[in-house]
Amino acid sequence: MKNQSQEDYLRAIYREYEKSGQSPHAVLIADRMSVSKPAVSKMLKKLSERKLLKAQPYSKISLTAKGLKAAQNLTYKHRIIEVFLSDVLRVDKERVHDEAHVLEHAFSDTTIKKLAAFLNDPTVSPHGRKIPKPK
């Protein structure tokens, strides 16, 4: 998946699910991403067409198996990069999230796996969040 905007939405949906254990509503995603509700609706339609999620207007957003796999892999990339930035490059914890967000879209799966191995396959991000295993 190489559409940064679509990846951002998948990660936002996944992060909200991680926090609450429940599928989020589109309104919450709009709030978290600081975008309009119509923008979220438009993107949800695109992601549904790609079979990455199931979304009905005014209902909760559910990731499909394909969408969950993509979201977990993106989160894995993001958090491995956070560990690298924090532990190796000593970037301030306050900055690692934003830096990792930019880099997660550029790194290939192969390079991320090598980076994870270099870091001894960490299981927790610098912010204390679990690093999901890639699927």
C-alpha positions as CSV (number, residue, x, y, z in Angstrom):
1,M,0.0,0.0,0.0
2,K,1.7,3.2,-1.1
3,N,-1.0,5.9,-0.5
4,Q,0.2,7.9,2.4
5,S,-3.3,9.4,3.1
6,Q,-4.9,6.0,3.1
7,E,-2.2,4.6,5.4
8,D,-2.7,7.5,7.8
9,Y,-6.4,6.7,8.1
10,L,-5.8,3.0,8.6
11,R,-3.3,3.8,11.4
12,A,-5.7,6.3,13.0
13,I,-8.5,3.7,13.0
14,Y,-6.2,1.1,14.4
15,R,-4.8,3.4,17.1
16,E,-8.3,4.2,18.3
17,Y,-9.1,0.5,18.4
18,E,-5.9,-0.1,20.4
19,K,-6.9,2.6,23.0
20,S,-10.5,1.5,23.6
21,G,-10.8,-2.0,22.3
22,Q,-13.7,-0.9,20.2
23,S,-14.1,0.2,16.6
24,P,-14.2,4.0,16.4
25,H,-16.9,6.2,14.8
26,A,-16.0,8.4,11.8
27,V,-16.6,11.5,13.9
28,L,-13.8,10.4,16.3
29,I,-11.4,9.8,13.3
30,A,-12.3,13.3,11.9
31,D,-11.5,14.8,15.3
32,R,-8.2,12.9,15.8
33,M,-7.0,13.7,12.3
34,S,-8.3,17.3,12.3
35,V,-10.2,16.8,9.1
36,S,-13.8,17.3,8.2
37,K,-16.5,14.6,8.5
38,P,-17.0,14.7,4.7
39,A,-13.3,14.1,4.1
40,V,-13.5,11.1,6.4
41,S,-16.6,9.7,4.7
42,K,-14.9,10.1,1.3
43,M,-11.8,8.2,2.5
44,L,-13.8,5.5,4.3
45,K,-15.5,4.9,1.0
46,K,-12.2,4.5,-0.8
47,L,-10.9,2.1,1.9
48,S,-14.1,0.1,1.7
49,E,-13.7,-0.2,-2.0
50,R,-10.2,-1.6,-1.4
51,K,-11.7,-4.0,1.0
52,L,-9.7,-2.7,3.9
53,L,-12.6,-1.8,6.1
54,K,-16.3,-2.1,6.6
55,A,-18.0,1.3,7.3
56,Q,-21.6,2.2,7.2
57,P,-22.7,5.9,7.5
58,Y,-23.1,6.8,11.2
59,S,-21.8,3.5,12.5
60,K,-18.5,2.2,13.8
61,I,-15.6,1.5,11.5
62,S,-14.5,-2.2,11.3
63,L,-11.2,-3.2,9.7
64,T,-11.4,-6.3,7.5
65,A,-8.7,-8.9,7.9
66,K,-6.8,-7.3,5.1
67,G,-7.2,-3.8,6.6
68,L,-6.1,-5.1,10.1
69,K,-3.0,-6.7,8.6
70,A,-2.1,-3.4,6.8
71,A,-2.8,-1.3,9.9
72,Q,-0.7,-3.6,12.1
73,N,2.2,-3.6,9.6
74,L,2.1,0.2,9.4
75,T,2.0,0.4,13.2
76,Y,4.9,-2.0,13.3
77,K,7.0,0.1,11.0
78,H,6.1,3.3,12.9
79,R,7.1,1.9,16.2
80,I,10.3,0.2,15.1
81,I,11.4,3.6,13.6
82,E,10.4,5.3,16.9
83,V,12.7,2.8,18.8
84,F,15.5,3.5,16.4
85,L,15.2,7.2,16.6
86,S,15.0,7.2,20.4
87,D,17.5,4.5,21.3
88,V,20.1,4.8,18.6
89,L,19.9,8.4,17.4
90,R,18.8,9.8,20.8
91,V,16.0,11.9,19.3
92,D,13.8,13.4,22.1
93,K,10.8,11.3,22.9
94,E,8.6,14.3,22.2
95,R,9.8,14.3,18.6
96,V,10.1,10.6,17.7
97,H,6.4,10.2,16.9
98,D,6.3,13.0,14.3
99,E,9.7,11.9,12.8
100,A,8.5,8.3,12.6
101,H,5.3,9.4,10.9
102,V,7.2,10.9,8.1
103,L,9.6,7.9,7.7
104,E,7.1,5.1,8.0
105,H,5.9,5.8,4.5
106,A,9.3,5.7,3.0
107,F,10.7,2.5,4.5
108,S,10.2,-0.8,2.8
109,D,9.0,-3.9,4.7
110,T,12.4,-5.5,4.1
111,T,14.4,-2.6,5.5
112,I,12.1,-2.4,8.5
113,K,12.6,-6.1,9.3
114,K,16.4,-5.5,9.1
115,L,16.1,-2.5,11.3
116,A,14.0,-4.5,13.8
117,A,16.7,-7.2,13.8
118,F,19.4,-4.6,14.4
119,L,17.4,-3.4,17.4
120,N,17.0,-6.9,18.7
121,D,13.3,-7.1,17.8
122,P,11.9,-4.7,20.4
123,T,8.4,-5.3,21.6
124,V,7.6,-1.9,23.1
125,S,7.9,1.6,21.7
126,P,9.6,4.5,23.5
127,H,6.1,5.6,24.5
128,G,5.3,2.2,26.1
129,R,3.0,1.0,23.4
130,K,3.2,-2.7,22.3
131,I,4.8,-3.2,18.9
132,P,2.5,-5.6,16.9
133,K,4.2,-8.4,15.0
134,P,4.1,-7.9,11.2
135,K,1.7,-10.2,9.4
